[in-house]
Amino acid sequence: MIVISLFAMDNTLKAQYNPPVFQGSSIRPRMGDVSILANSLRAQQDRQTAALEAYNELIQVISTKRNELPNDWKTRDWFKENIESLAKKVMSMIEIGDYAIARTTAISYIGDINLNSELAARIECYKEYKYYVIGIQNRSDLTYKQKQDWMATYTYKFIPIYDAYGKVIGGKPWIEIGGPNNTRVIIPEYQGR
């Protein structure tokens, strides 16, 4: 038995160490699996862009409507409180990252502004006021002082008309309420020279 064990021991000494060679894997990950974060960031960026575009449309509608109104302090305060505040609400949603709700809210506010009966009445009243002011300014039979006195007497004002629920549904015509103590406006008779 000793001979066999020496033989086995002799074979062990002659054996060489042959480690296995590393073979690379041929499996490639799909790009969709590794770019989940990139897709998520891209989707978030798209939502943010859509929200900012809707916000810009809202700002454009607000500025267009603002240009159709007079620049007196009562109108400015009303506009800031009732119309411009809508843009601030949307921007606060964008700032906290609530892009989808900001976008839909901005679109909703655009519709609300375009359908706002008080805003429409204020714009109509101011158009009427400007029409009469331009008519007085273009008259050649009135002196400069007469024109200035007329405009000082008949300034722009808005008196709302309310429904049964207290909501403004319109405004009284400026010609009816533009005089002192909300009296009718008197247009001087045209006297040709």
Buried (B, 14 or more C-beta within 10 A) or exposed (E): EEEEEEEEEEEEEEEEEEEEEEEEEEEEEEEEEEEEEEEEEEEEEEBBEBBBEBBEBBBEBBEEBBEBBBEBEEBBEBBEEBBBEBBEEBBEBBEEEBBEEBBBBBBBBBEEBEEBBBBBBBBBBBEBBBEBBEEBEEBEEBEEEEBEEBBEEBBBBBBBEEEEEEEBBBBBBBBEBBBEEEEEBEEEEEEEE
